[in-house]
Amino acid sequence: MSTLTEPAEVAPGYRAGRTLPLRVELIRQLKRRRTLVMGAILAVLPFVLLVAFAIGGDPSGRDGRVTLMDTATASGANFAAVNLFVSAGFLLVIPVALFCGDTVASEAGWSSLRYLLAAPVPRARLLWSKLVVGLGTSLAAIVLLPLVALVVGTAAYGWGPLQIPTGGALSTGTAAQRLAVVVAYIFVSQLVTAGLAFWLSTRTDAPLGAVGGAVGLTIVGNVLDAVTALGHWRDFLPAHWQFAWADAVQPHPEWSGMIQGTAVSVTYALVLFALAFRGFARKDIVS
């Protein structure tokens, strides 16, 4: 089995840093059907919830308890927060796994990976371009949902303060800042899924295997976090901190949970990204 390597002699004018520019890779990914379909699904979700509330009426508390869902129709900010709440656990996992797991594996599946490297695009450069674009499109997907929800919610319920279930409210300016923090934290918490998907993408020629594997392992993490018998071991699971952002939408925010969640997610992600680069550098490319 042969390995494609970089040429020993460099042609005049060749610059490794200029191969596979980010804008070229970004345009390629944005034009793909799966990107457009996923963007449409995320943009439609707020309208689905709006119709659900219109049909079912205003949400009401259960057993006398008031939750974030119960304040969904209080303002556009509340509606955006509820959209994040219902989607952060699973729905937002899918675009991150898709955009980061379909990158390298799809090139291998199309038998175009070896031709990219023979262009010649250095392996590290190829992975770096695909990783940056994958993370960038994942961030765009995570931002798209609350942005559309904020517009839809404001049109339907008005622009006002963010009502807190436990009592009190955040002014519109403060609410916008806190929602920005929430979106940033959700993106950071999804870096583990991105790392899993990207690493698997360098190990297989089947994009579905990389994407499905990342989603499946993320679900396993959520299941393990539900096992209370694990005790403090759950603190090492990224899923344990995925809803720590709720502490940011309080009158007096608590940052300790988000800091711990960020540390866990970034640590796992860096290890997985390093494994992807290390493994791909030594891999025989035959597809």
Summary of the structure (lengths in Angstrom):
residues: 287
radius of gyration: 21.4
end to end distance: 11.4
largest distance: 74.4
contacts: 915
relative contact order: 0.14
helix: 70%
strand: 2%
